[in-house]
Amino acid sequence: MTEKIIHQVVEHLRTMPDNLQQEVLSFTQRLGKTKIVGNSGKALLEFVGTISHDDLELMGLAIAEDCEQVDLREW
């Protein structure tokens, strides 16, 4: 974390009432205990090339046909 961010957080905390400062403290404590779940990019490299070229073409066409269009009447 950069010193600039720490300084900004401290400045905001100084203007908060005690109960909100306590909430921020509790929140940061919970964040510190949070475990990051997921796979690294390296773990996914084993799947590179497993989708055939033909399937990739079909996926690209489906995206182009269905996802790249705006229906102004939809909203």
RAGIRA-V949355 format. One record per helix or strand. SS is the DSSP state (~ for helix, > for strand). FROM is the first residue (numbers start at 1). LEN is the number of residues. If there is no record, write none. Layout:
# RAGIRA-V949355
SS,FROM,LEN + SS,FROM,LEN
This chain:
# RAGIRA-V949355
~,3,12 + ~,18,16 + ~,41,7 + ~,53,14
